[in-house]
Amino acid sequence: MAVVTLGVHIVDVLARPVEAIPPGQGTVVVDQVRLTAAGSAAGTAVALARLGNDVVSVGAIGDDELGDLLVAVMTRHGVDVTGLVRRTADQTSASILPIRPDGGRPSFHVPGANLTLAASAVEPGLLAAADVVHLGGTDVTFGLNDPAFFEMLAAARSAGTVVTMDLLSTMPDLITGARSFLPYVDYFLPNEEQALTMAGTDDVVRAARKLAGEGPRAVLVTLGEHGSLIASPEGVERLPALAVDVVDTTGCGDAYCAGFITGLQHGKDLLEAARWGTAAAATVAQGLGSDACLTDLDGVLALL
């Protein structure tokens, strides 16, 4: 088994371009509407599979039509979904995203079954059998903030598993809660706002260094159009973003994580793996949805 993605699973419905919500019962004709598997675990899982990795995804979804759609989409992309648990009392998490002409992405969101994910959903031995475990959205999967789950992570790392983590929200209380995962993580990949909030500072370099001092081998902060910043014991490095025509920024962070993990799986060092993440994010930004334009690894690396 290569990679386990564990955490947030969302169905995204996206439309572009949307300049405004019409009043009353008005209709706007748009160029494109898509449905995708999204969220910090599901979106990353699909991107990882498209980049050639074997992936098992673990999370909680509803026993509903949206859940059926999510399973079908992820399976179509080659993700093993046997780790998904179905909830009868909660709907599958979903978002509606009207994408602005500049690629901005406001959203209407239902958290749904993601909030019910707990350590008991993780099959014993699964994490230790993986090369990499990616924790996607630990700020909103409250049930994983549990000593029993931390013991699973510690055992997996002792067995040689690499643990990566990113977040979903920008809500201070949730982000602060996710800080307790850092001693069990090798690579932490927040965006700038999340890193600043968690570290309690307004300086991104100081934030990355501070968070890297709490356990991870490195902290990689994504900075949107300004690229990313990597803090490790060797110092702080900045990588520029790649120049592309941006259509939609949905899923760029998930793609960065997937590209980075794929680089690690191919034996690349920290900075080169981060470059692979940069290329994957730039690829996704050129189309609509969290898996846009991702065909295979060669296509991504061609941007470099």
N, C-alpha and C positions, 0 to 999 in steps of 0.2 A: 504494500500500500504506500502511495507516495504522499498525498496531502489530505488532511481532514480539515474541512471548514466547519466551524461550529459557532452558531449564533443566529443573527437576524436574517429572516427570510421574508421578502416582500414581493407582492405583485405590483409592478408599475404599469400604469396606463399613461402614455405620453402623447401629446399633440403639439405640432409646430407648423408655422409660427403663430403665436398667440400674443397680440398686443394688449387686449383687454377682454374681460368677461362681458358678453353682450347683456344689455338690460332685459328684464322681463323674460320672455321665451324666445328671444332672438337667436339666430343661428349664424355661426361664422364658418365658412368653408376654409379648411386648412390644407396644407400640402401633404401631411403625413400623420398617421396615428399608429402607435405600436404598443404591444404588450410584452413586457420582459420580466425575467426573474431578476430581482434586485435585492438590495440590502447588503450589509457588510459581510455576510456569509454567502448568501445565494449568488449575488452578483460576482463576488470574487471566485466562487466555485465555477461558474460558467466561463469566466475569463481564463481561469487556470486550465480548464478542460480544453478550451480552444487553443491554448498555447502548448498543448500536448501532454499535460499532466493527468495522471490517474487521480480522481478526486472522489471522496466520500463526503457528503454534506449532512450535518446534524443540526436539527432545530425543531421548533414546534410550529405547526400550521393547523388551520381549521379543517374539520371534516366537512368541507363544503366545496362548491364549484370553483371558487378561487384557488383552493388548495389543489384540486384536480388539475387546474390549468398550470399551476406552479410546478407540480410534479411532472407534467407532460413536457413543459418547456425545458426543465433542467435535464430530464432524461434524453430529450432530443439532442441536447448538446453534449451528451456523454457523461453526465454526472451521476454517480451512484447515490440514489436518494433513499436507500434503506435505513439511513439514520434519522429520517424525519418521523416525528410522532404526530398523530392527528388528534386534535381536541374537538370534542363535541360541543363544549360550552363556549368556545371562543372562535371568532371568525379568523380566517387567514389575514394577516396584515396586508394592507394595500395602500397605494398612493395614486392620486391623480395629479399629473404634472403638466401644466400649460407652459410650454417652453417659449420664452420670449425670442424675438429676432436676434438679440445679441447673445443667445445661449443661456441666459439666466433661467433659473428653474424654481419658481415658487411651487408649493405643494399643498395638497389636501391629504391628510394622512390618518389612517386607523392603525394603532399599534397592534391590536389583536393578540393572537396566540403567542407572539414573541415574548410577551410579558410572563408567560407561564413556563418557559424553559428552565429546567433545573438539572442538577448533576445526575439525578436518577435516570435521565434520558440518554446518558452516555454509556454505551456498552462497555463493560469491564474489559480492559486491555486494549481498547480501540486506539487510544491516544498514544500509548507506548509502541504500537505497531506501525505508526506513521513516521515518515521522514520529517514532515512538517505538520504542525497543527496551527491553523489560523483562527484566532478568536475574533469574530466580527461583531462588534456592537456590544461590548461588555458593559457599557454604560446603561443599556436598556434591558439586558437579560439579567435581571436582579437575582434570579434564582441560582446563578452560577457564582455569585459572590458568597461563597460558602467554603468553610474549611475542608469539607470532603472533596470539593472540586479542586481546591488548591493542592491537596494531596495527590490527586490524579495528575495534575500538571507537573508536580515535583517528581513523581515516579516516572512520567514519560520523559522528562528532561534527563533524568538519571540513566534512562535506557538509550539516550542519544537523540531523542526527538527535539527538533528546533521549534520554538513557539513564537509566533508573530501575533500582533494584536493591532486592531484599529477600532475606531469609535463610530457611532452613528449620529449622535445629537450634538447640539451646541448648548445644552442646558447645564448651567453651572453645578447644580446639585447632583445631577446624574454623572457628569464628567468627574467630579470630585470622588464619587463613590467608586469609580473604575480604577482609581489610583492604587487600590489594594492589590490589583493583579500584577503590578509592575515587577515585584520580586520573582515572579514565576514566568517572566517573558524574556525572550532573547532580543527581539526587535519590535519596537513600538513605532507605529506609523500614523500619528494623528495629523490633522490639518492644522494650520496656523492658529486659528481661533481656539481649537480644542487644546493645543499645547499651552497657549498663553493662559487659558482658564485653569487647566489642571495645575500648572506650576505657580499660578498666582503672581504673574509678572507681565509687563507690557513689552518685554524684549525677547524676541524669538530665540536668539542665541543663548541667552541666559536660561530661558525655559527648557530648551533642548538639553543643555548641559545638566540642569537640575534634575530633569526626569531620567536622564541616562545614569545619574548617580544613585537611582533608587532600584537598580537591578538589571535593566536591559544592557546587552552588549552595545547597542546603538539605538538612537532615536532618529527617525527620518521624518521630518516635518514637511508636508506638502504645502506649497505656497502659491498654488494656482498658476497664473501667467508668469510668476517669478521663479518657477521651478521648484526645487526642494533644498532642504538643508539637512545635513547628516552630521550628528554629533556622536563621537565614539572616543575611546581612550586615546586614539591617535590625533584627536583634534576635531575641528569643525570645518566641513567642506560645503560649498554651495554648488548645485548643479542647475544650469539654466533649463528652462522649458524649451521644447522644440517648436519652431514656428509652423503652425498649421492654421487652416481656416476653421474656426470653432463654430460648430453647429449647436452643440448641447453638451454641458459639462456633467450631466448625470452619469455617475459611475466612474468618473475619472480616478477618484481615490481608490475604488475597488480594483480598477485596472492597474494602477500603480502597485498596489499590494501584490496582485497576481504576477505582474512582470518581475517584481523584485524576488518573489518566492521562486519563480521559474529560473531566474538567474542563479540563485543559491543552489537549486537542484542541478544546475549545469556546472557547478563548481566555481562560479564566478566570485570574485572578492566583493566586499561591501559596496564600493563605489561603482563597479561595473554592474552589479545586480541592481543598484539604484538607477543606473542609466537604462537598463531594460525596463524598469518600472516607469521611467519617464517616457520611453517610447510607447509603451502600452497605453498610458494615459493619453498621450497625444493622438494615438490611433482612435480611441473611443470618442474623443472630443470632436471628431470629424463627422459624426453621424448622430442619429437620434436613439437614445437609450443606452443602458449600461453595458451592452455587448456590441455596440455599433462598430462596424468596420473591422472587427477582430476576426480574421480568417484563420491565420496560423502564425507560428512563431517567426517564420521567415519574413512574412509581411510586416510584422512589428519591427524586427531588427533592421529592415530596409530603411527605416527612418533614421537610423544611426549612421 
